[in-house]
Amino acid sequence: MQVNKISAMGVLLLCMYSCVEPFHPEIHDTVELLVINGNITDRPGWHTVEVSLSAPLNEPHFIPVSGCVVRVENDNGQGVTYAESQPGIYGADLEESFLHVNQAYKLFVFTPDGNEYQSDFDPLLQCPPLDAVYYVKETQETENSNVSYYGLRFFVDVIGEAEDSRNFLWKMKETYEYHSLEKFDFYWDMFDLTAYDPPSDSLLICYRSRHIPELHTASSRDLTSNELHGFPLNYVSNQSPRLGIAYGLFISQYSLSDEAFLYWDKMRNQLSEAGGLYDKQPSGSEGNIYNVNDAEEQVLGYFYSSQVQENWVIFKNRNDFSVQPFIYNCDTIATWPEDLREPLPPNYLFSIDSLDEVILPPLITGWKCLDCRDWGGVLEPPEYWNENDW
């Protein structure tokens, strides 16, 4: 009898798991809401405001609203009108004389349909410096108790004065160094063959950068001192090749008013929950912008003011730990350059050296293996990338 019970339970479990089907919820969000996003900082230069319509949750994309009049004013009545540089993107080159700490700024948007939108005044508060940026090797457990991943967790220390802002938003940009597979000995442009002795490394080293999509927020309002120590930021796993040679993290720290902090802290929570059953758009929260003539209209987005402080750190892998290798997928053939029939310039070629003698014909490979730029990077590192500091 006990055997029959176990068998029955097994059949029942098998049916339960074999009948699971993916659930695709039917979402009806046909109402298009106006979305206005922008900010102003103490840094002179180009500032932008985006005006768009909300997109369906299952098809997020930018729907620009063109033909608007966009203006930013301070609490002294001085203002700057933004010009539309791209559809839905309005910008202005702001001078230092317009940007002052402890001054408040307000956004005005006039749409082509005759509606007027305004934000609340938001103060540009003084931001304490990033006292330190550093990393610690950290292990992450997996579903398999016998397998653990490891990588680097980045942290910041902030030490501010009593008059500084106590609310912070961090945005980050990462850069990692990677190398092409080989140096090249020859360059063939379908007409002439140029030899390099020694082999050229001009296309060997590249740097690839991207803005990290995660946001990080914190506040010291409930602390006795305006200090944060060991606040964790992003984690970089060894399961990607980014830590293989050198990895740099550039951090921008923004001061926030209490109202702006509440908005961005909510946005951080929404972004951290993305990937679930109901993904949220970054603009999916009501902010501080409203229709002057229709208080009932829901407007998404936020306009805020910040002072910016920046710092960075670079990790150089001196065999600290292994990482996933960079996958090249190189196809090579041995042939004389003049026998090439496909017009695919430029072609970089490398040969196999044996006892300092070049074996011909050279090996010809797709240039993704010899020109590091074809993996999405550039030859010049960021300005802060100074190897003498490592």
C-alpha positions as CSV (number, residue, x, y, z in Angstrom):
1,M,0.0,0.0,0.0
2,Q,2.9,2.4,0.9
3,V,4.4,1.7,-2.6
4,N,1.1,2.6,-4.3
5,K,0.8,5.9,-2.4
6,I,4.3,6.8,-3.4
7,S,3.6,5.9,-7.0
8,A,0.4,7.9,-7.0
9,M,2.2,11.0,-5.6
10,G,4.9,10.6,-8.3
11,V,2.3,10.5,-11.1
12,L,0.6,13.6,-9.6
13,L,3.8,15.6,-9.4
14,L,4.7,14.6,-12.9
15,C,1.3,15.9,-14.2
16,M,1.7,19.1,-12.3
17,Y,5.1,19.9,-13.7
18,S,4.4,18.7,-17.2
19,C,1.3,20.9,-17.4
20,V,3.0,24.2,-16.6
21,E,2.6,26.7,-19.4
22,P,4.0,30.2,-19.6
23,F,1.5,32.9,-18.6
24,H,1.3,36.0,-20.9
25,P,-0.9,38.6,-19.2
26,E,-3.1,40.7,-21.4
27,I,-2.3,44.3,-20.6
28,H,-4.5,47.1,-21.7
29,D,-2.7,50.5,-21.5
30,T,-3.9,52.4,-24.5
31,V,-3.9,55.8,-22.7
32,E,-0.9,57.8,-23.7
33,L,0.4,60.0,-20.9
34,L,2.8,62.9,-21.3
35,V,6.3,62.2,-20.0
36,I,8.7,65.0,-19.1
37,N,12.2,64.3,-17.8
38,G,15.1,66.7,-17.2
39,N,17.6,68.0,-14.7
40,I,20.0,70.9,-14.2
41,T,23.4,70.7,-12.5
42,D,26.1,73.1,-11.5
43,R,28.2,72.0,-14.5
44,P,28.2,74.5,-17.3
45,G,27.5,73.0,-20.7
46,W,24.8,71.1,-22.5
47,H,21.6,70.3,-20.6
48,T,18.6,68.5,-21.9
49,V,14.9,68.0,-21.3
50,E,12.9,65.1,-22.9
51,V,9.3,65.4,-23.8
52,S,7.5,62.2,-24.9
53,L,4.5,60.1,-24.6
54,S,4.3,56.9,-22.6
55,A,4.7,53.6,-24.5
56,P,2.9,50.3,-23.9
57,L,4.5,48.3,-21.1
58,N,5.2,45.4,-23.4
59,E,6.7,47.6,-26.1
60,P,8.8,50.3,-24.3
61,H,10.2,52.9,-26.7
62,F,10.7,56.6,-27.0
63,I,7.7,58.5,-28.5
64,P,8.9,62.1,-29.0
65,V,6.7,65.1,-28.7
66,S,8.0,67.8,-31.1
67,G,7.3,71.5,-31.5
68,C,7.3,72.3,-27.8
69,V,8.6,75.5,-26.1
70,V,10.8,74.5,-23.2
71,R,12.2,77.0,-20.7
72,V,14.1,76.8,-17.4
73,E,14.0,79.6,-14.9
74,N,15.6,80.2,-11.5
75,D,14.0,81.8,-8.5
76,N,15.4,85.2,-9.5
77,G,13.4,85.2,-12.6
78,Q,16.3,84.6,-15.0
79,G,15.5,82.0,-17.7
80,V,16.9,80.1,-20.6
81,T,14.9,78.7,-23.6
82,Y,15.8,75.3,-24.8
83,A,15.9,74.4,-28.6
84,E,14.8,71.1,-30.0
85,S,18.0,69.3,-31.1
86,Q,16.4,66.0,-31.9
87,P,12.7,64.9,-32.0
88,G,11.5,65.3,-28.4
89,I,14.9,66.3,-27.1
90,Y,15.3,69.9,-26.1
91,G,18.7,71.4,-25.0
92,A,20.6,74.5,-24.1
93,D,24.3,75.3,-23.5
94,L,24.0,76.8,-20.0
95,E,26.7,79.2,-18.7
96,E,28.3,79.1,-15.3
97,S,26.7,82.4,-14.4
98,F,23.2,80.8,-14.5
99,L,24.1,77.8,-12.3
100,H,24.4,78.5,-8.6
101,V,24.4,76.3,-5.5
102,N,21.4,77.0,-3.2
103,Q,19.4,78.5,-6.0
104,A,16.1,76.8,-7.1
105,Y,15.1,76.1,-10.7
106,K,11.7,75.5,-12.4
107,L,10.7,73.9,-15.7
108,F,8.1,75.3,-18.2
109,V,6.9,73.3,-21.2
110,F,4.3,74.5,-23.7
111,T,3.1,71.8,-26.0
112,P,1.8,72.3,-29.6
113,D,-1.8,71.5,-28.5
114,G,-1.8,74.7,-26.3
115,N,-1.2,73.0,-22.9
116,E,1.2,74.5,-20.4
117,Y,3.1,72.3,-17.9
118,Q,5.3,73.4,-15.0
119,S,7.4,71.7,-12.4
120,D,7.8,72.8,-8.8
121,F,10.9,74.7,-7.9
122,D,13.7,72.3,-7.0
123,P,16.8,73.6,-5.1
124,L,20.3,73.0,-6.3
125,L,21.9,71.8,-3.0
126,Q,25.6,71.5,-2.2
127,C,26.9,68.0,-2.7
128,P,29.7,66.6,-0.4
129,P,32.6,65.0,-2.3
130,L,33.0,61.3,-2.8
131,D,35.6,60.7,-0.1
132,A,36.6,57.3,-1.4
133,V,35.7,54.7,-4.0
134,Y,37.0,51.2,-3.6
135,Y,36.3,47.5,-4.2
136,V,36.3,44.3,-2.3
137,K,36.4,40.7,-3.6
138,E,33.0,39.2,-3.0
139,T,31.6,35.7,-3.4
140,Q,28.1,35.0,-4.6
141,E,26.3,31.8,-3.9
142,T,24.4,30.0,-6.7
143,E,21.5,27.5,-6.7
144,N,24.2,24.8,-6.7
145,S,25.7,24.6,-3.2
146,N,29.0,23.3,-4.7
147,V,29.4,26.3,-7.2
148,S,30.1,29.9,-6.2
149,Y,30.8,32.9,-8.3
150,Y,33.1,35.7,-7.3
151,G,33.9,39.2,-8.4
152,L,34.2,42.7,-7.2
153,R,31.7,44.8,-5.2
154,F,32.3,48.5,-5.4
155,F,31.7,50.9,-2.4
156,V,31.7,54.6,-1.7
157,D,32.4,56.7,1.4
158,V,30.8,60.1,1.7
159,I,31.7,62.7,4.3
160,G,29.7,65.9,4.2
161,E,29.1,69.0,6.3
162,A,25.9,69.8,8.1
163,E,24.9,72.3,5.4
164,D,25.4,69.9,2.6
165,S,22.7,67.8,1.0
166,R,21.9,64.6,2.9
167,N,20.2,62.9,-0.1
168,F,22.3,61.2,-2.8
169,L,21.8,59.6,-6.2
170,W,24.6,57.7,-7.9
171,K,24.9,57.1,-11.6
172,M,27.8,55.0,-13.0
173,K,29.7,54.4,-16.2
174,E,32.0,51.4,-16.6
175,T,34.9,50.9,-18.9
176,Y,36.9,47.7,-19.4
177,E,40.0,47.0,-21.4
178,Y,40.2,44.1,-23.8
179,H,42.6,43.0,-26.5
180,S,42.2,41.6,-30.0
181,L,43.4,38.1,-30.6
182,E,46.7,38.8,-32.4
183,K,49.0,41.5,-33.7
184,F,49.0,41.7,-37.5
185,D,51.9,41.4,-39.8
186,F,50.3,42.6,-43.0
187,Y,47.6,44.9,-44.3
188,W,46.0,44.1,-47.6
189,D,43.6,46.6,-49.2
190,M,42.9,44.5,-52.3
191,F,45.6,46.3,-54.2
192,D,48.8,46.4,-52.2
193,L,50.3,44.4,-49.4
194,T,51.9,46.3,-46.6
195,A,54.2,44.4,-44.2
196,Y,54.9,45.4,-40.6
197,D,58.1,44.4,-38.9
198,P,57.7,44.1,-35.9
199,P,54.0,43.1,-36.1
200,S,51.7,46.0,-35.4
201,D,49.8,46.3,-32.2
202,S,48.0,49.5,-33.2
203,L,44.7,47.7,-33.2
204,L,45.4,45.4,-30.3
205,I,44.1,47.3,-27.2
206,C,40.6,48.7,-27.0
207,Y,38.3,50.2,-24.3
208,R,34.6,49.6,-24.2
209,S,32.3,51.8,-22.1
210,R,28.6,51.8,-21.1
211,H,26.3,53.5,-18.7
212,I,25.2,51.1,-16.0
213,P,21.4,51.0,-15.9
214,E,21.0,50.5,-12.2
215,L,20.4,53.5,-9.9
216,H,21.6,53.8,-6.3
217,T,20.1,56.1,-3.7
218,A,20.8,56.8,-0.1
219,S,20.2,59.4,2.6
220,S,21.9,60.4,5.9
221,R,18.8,62.3,7.1
222,D,18.3,59.9,10.0
223,L,21.9,59.8,11.0
224,T,23.6,62.1,13.5
225,S,26.4,63.0,11.0
226,N,26.2,63.6,7.3
227,E,28.4,60.6,6.6
228,L,28.0,57.3,4.7
229,H,30.7,54.6,5.0
230,G,30.9,51.5,2.9
231,F,27.8,52.1,0.9
232,P,27.6,49.3,-1.7
233,L,27.2,50.0,-5.4
234,N,27.3,47.6,-8.3
235,Y,28.8,44.1,-8.5
236,V,30.9,42.8,-11.3
237,S,31.1,39.0,-11.6
238,N,33.9,36.9,-13.0
239,Q,31.3,35.2,-15.2
240,S,32.0,37.9,-17.8
241,P,35.3,38.9,-19.4
242,R,35.1,42.5,-18.1
243,L,37.5,41.9,-15.2
244,G,40.0,40.1,-17.4
245,I,42.6,42.9,-17.9
246,A,41.4,46.2,-16.4
247,Y,38.1,47.6,-15.3
248,G,37.3,51.2,-14.4
249,L,34.2,52.5,-12.7
250,F,33.4,56.3,-13.0
251,I,30.8,57.5,-10.4
252,S,28.7,60.6,-10.5
253,Q,27.1,61.6,-7.2
254,Y,24.1,64.0,-7.3
255,S,22.7,66.0,-4.4
256,L,18.9,65.7,-4.1
257,S,16.2,67.7,-2.3
258,D,13.9,65.7,0.0
259,E,11.2,65.6,-2.7
260,A,13.5,64.5,-5.5
261,F,15.0,61.8,-3.2
262,L,11.6,60.3,-2.7
263,Y,11.0,60.1,-6.4
264,W,14.4,58.6,-7.3
265,D,14.3,56.2,-4.4
266,K,10.9,54.9,-5.8
267,M,12.5,54.7,-9.3
268,R,15.4,52.7,-7.9
269,N,12.9,50.2,-6.4
270,Q,11.0,50.0,-9.7
271,L,14.2,49.3,-11.7
272,S,15.4,46.7,-9.3
273,E,12.1,44.9,-9.7
274,A,12.3,45.0,-13.5
275,G,12.3,41.6,-15.2
276,G,9.4,40.3,-13.2
277,L,5.8,39.6,-14.4
278,Y,5.0,43.2,-14.8
279,D,8.0,45.2,-16.0
280,K,7.8,48.9,-15.3
281,Q,9.0,51.8,-17.5
282,P,11.6,54.1,-15.8
283,S,9.1,57.0,-16.3
284,G,6.2,55.1,-14.7
285,S,5.8,57.3,-11.6
286,E,4.1,60.6,-11.2
287,G,6.6,63.3,-10.4
288,N,6.6,67.1,-9.8
289,I,5.3,68.2,-13.2
290,Y,1.6,69.2,-13.7
291,N,-0.8,70.8,-16.2
292,V,-1.3,74.4,-15.2
293,N,-4.9,74.4,-16.5
294,D,-5.9,70.8,-15.7
295,A,-4.9,69.5,-12.2
296,E,-6.5,66.1,-13.0
297,E,-4.2,65.3,-15.9
298,Q,-1.6,62.7,-14.9
299,V,1.9,63.7,-16.0
300,L,4.9,61.3,-15.7
301,G,8.5,62.3,-15.1
302,Y,10.5,64.6,-13.0
303,F,12.6,67.8,-13.2
304,Y,15.3,68.2,-10.5
305,S,18.5,70.2,-9.7
306,S,21.8,68.8,-8.4
307,Q,25.4,69.6,-7.7
308,V,27.6,66.8,-9.1
309,Q,30.7,65.3,-7.5
310,E,32.8,62.6,-9.4
311,N,35.3,60.0,-8.6
312,W,36.6,56.8,-10.1
313,V,38.5,53.6,-9.4
314,I,40.4,51.2,-11.7
315,F,40.9,47.5,-11.1
316,K,44.0,45.9,-12.7
317,N,43.8,42.1,-12.9
318,R,47.2,40.9,-11.9
319,N,46.1,37.3,-11.8
320,D,43.9,38.1,-8.9
321,F,41.3,35.6,-10.2
322,S,40.2,34.0,-13.4
323,V,37.4,35.2,-15.5
324,Q,35.3,34.0,-18.4
325,P,37.4,34.3,-21.6
326,F,36.6,36.7,-24.4
327,I,35.1,34.6,-27.3
328,Y,36.5,35.6,-30.7
329,N,35.1,33.0,-33.1
330,C,37.8,33.5,-35.7
331,D,37.9,31.8,-39.0
332,T,41.3,31.7,-40.7
333,I,42.5,30.6,-44.1
334,A,46.0,30.2,-45.5
335,T,46.2,31.9,-48.9
336,W,48.1,34.5,-50.8
337,P,46.5,37.9,-50.6
338,E,46.2,38.3,-54.3
339,D,44.2,35.1,-54.4
340,L,41.4,36.7,-52.4
341,R,38.3,37.0,-54.5
342,E,35.9,38.8,-52.1
343,P,36.3,42.6,-51.9
344,L,36.3,42.9,-48.1
345,P,38.9,45.6,-47.3
346,P,40.4,46.2,-45.0
347,N,42.0,42.8,-44.3
348,Y,44.6,42.4,-41.6
349,L,46.8,39.4,-41.9
350,F,49.1,37.6,-39.5
351,S,51.6,34.9,-40.1
352,I,53.0,32.1,-38.0
353,D,56.7,32.7,-37.1
354,S,59.1,29.7,-36.9
355,L,62.7,30.4,-36.0
356,D,62.1,34.1,-36.9
357,E,61.2,33.1,-40.4
358,V,57.8,34.0,-41.8
359,I,55.9,31.1,-43.2
360,L,54.0,32.1,-46.3
361,P,51.2,32.2,-47.3
362,P,50.0,34.2,-44.3
363,L,46.9,33.3,-42.3
364,I,44.0,35.5,-43.1
365,T,41.3,36.1,-40.5
366,G,38.2,38.1,-40.2
367,W,39.3,41.5,-38.9
368,K,37.3,41.1,-35.7
369,C,40.2,39.0,-34.4
370,L,42.8,41.6,-35.3
371,D,41.0,44.9,-35.1
372,C,39.7,45.3,-31.5
373,R,37.4,48.2,-32.6
374,D,35.1,45.7,-34.3
375,W,34.0,44.4,-30.8
376,G,32.4,47.8,-30.0
377,G,35.3,49.5,-28.3
378,V,37.6,52.5,-29.1
379,L,41.4,52.8,-29.1
380,E,41.5,55.8,-26.7
381,P,40.8,55.2,-23.0
382,P,38.7,57.6,-20.9
383,E,40.4,60.7,-19.6
384,Y,40.7,59.4,-16.1
385,W,42.4,56.1,-17.3
386,N,45.9,56.7,-16.1
387,E,48.0,53.6,-15.9
388,N,50.6,55.4,-13.8
389,D,48.1,55.5,-10.9
390,W,47.7,51.7,-10.7
